[in-house]
Amino acid sequence: MSYEPKILGLLCNWCSYTGADLAGTSRIQYPPNIRIVRLMCSARVDPTFVFDALSKGADGVLICGCHPGDCHYSEGNYKALRRFTLLKKLLQAYGVENERIRLEWVSASEGQRFAEIVTDMTERVRALGPSRIQPALHTDHAERCP
């Protein structure tokens, strides 16, 4: 049996989730490896969401938001970008490869783009193999909490 990665998708309600819905209603094919959670804004993605997903078995996390300048909450996607940059640095300290987390801008009319992003991410994470962060986080937690 070949390895199939588990990817968590954290999508903003107004653009990215609607783009994913368009991909589905248009019957655009993409790998079924992604599980989507709808958030009101990409700025709502707390770094602990990503750590939690990776520590509980996700092999990758895809965060999608509105294109810069089109956020329904004015500057939420800029806030998400700043957090994402810091999150990547933190995850590197745990030995997590950059390809395991991804931030993309997807509008409501970009169903095809969403499918291409999911396909590309699935292929990249599959090539990396299963995530090794789960044992690292458990070890770190055990060291801090006697």
N, C-alpha and C positions, 0 to 999 in steps of 0.2 A: 504494500500500500504506500502511495506517495504522500509526502507531507503537504498539507493544505493549511496555509496560515489563517489565523483569526484576526480580523481587522475591525477595530471600533471606529465608526464614523460619527463625529460630533459636528452637526450641521446647523447653521442658523435657520430659523424658521422662515424668514422672508425671502431669501434668495436661494441658498444652497439646497435646502430641503425641497423647495419647489422645483429646482433643477433636477434633483434626484427623482422626484415624482414624475417629471416630464420624461425622463429616461425610461421609467417604468411604463407609463401610459403609451409611449411611442414604441414600446417593445424593443428598445435598444439593449442588446446583449452585453452583460458585463459579469465578471465572476461573482458567485454568491457568497464570497468570503467575508463580506462586510456586514456588520450589524449597525444600524443607524439609530442615533439618539438625537432627537430634535431639541435644540435650545433656542431661546428667543434671539440670542445674538452670539456671535463668535467671541465677544468680550466676556461672555459668561463662562468660558472654558477656564476653569481653575487648574493650575498645574497638578494639583492633587488628583484630579479626574484622570489624568494621563498616567500618573504613577499607580493609581489604583487599578486601572485597566491592565497595565503591563504586569503588575504583581499578581493579578488574578487570571493570567493566562492569555491575554491578548498579545499577538506578535507584532502588531503595529497599530498606530492611531492616526487617523486622517481627520484634520480639522478643516472645515470649509466655512467661509463667510462671504458676505457681499463684497463686490469689487470696491477698492478704495474710492471714496467719494460718493458711493451709493448706499452707505449704511443707513438703515432706517433709524438708528439711534445716533446719528451724526458722525461720531468718531469711534464707534465700538470696534471696528475692524483694525484701526490703528492701535488701539489698546491690545487687541489680540496679537498683533504682530510683535509688539514690544514684549509681551509675556512669552510668546513662542521663542523669540531669540534667547531669552534667559533660560527657558525650559530646556532648549537644546544643549546649552552649556552644562546645565545641571545633570542631564541624562548622560552626557559624555563622561562625567565623573564616575558614573556607575557602569561605564563600558557599553552603553547602548549606542548602536550604530545610527547615524543621522537618517538613514533611509527608513527607519522604523516609525518615525513621526514626520508628519507632513502638514503644511498649511497651504491651502489653495483658495483662490477666489472663484466662486461659481455663481453665475446669475440664474435667475428663474428660467431664462430661455436657453440655457446651456446644458441641456440633457445629454447631448453627445459628448460634450467636454467632461461632464461628470463621469460618464461611463469610461472614457479614455483614462481619466485620472485613477479610477478604481482599478482598472485593468493593469495599468502601469505599476501602481503601488503593490498590487497583489503579486505581480511577477518579481518585483524587486525584493519583497519580503520573503517570498518563496525561495529565492536564490540565497538569502541570508540564513535560512533555516529557522528553527524555533528560537524564540527569545530566551536569553539567559538571565534576564533581569529578575525574574521571580526568585531564584535562590539568593541573589545578591541583596534584594530588599528584605527578605526574611532574615538573613544573616545580620544585616544592619539593624533591623528592629530588635533582634535578640540581644545584640551587643548593647543597645541603648536601654532596653527594658529587662532588667534581671529577673 
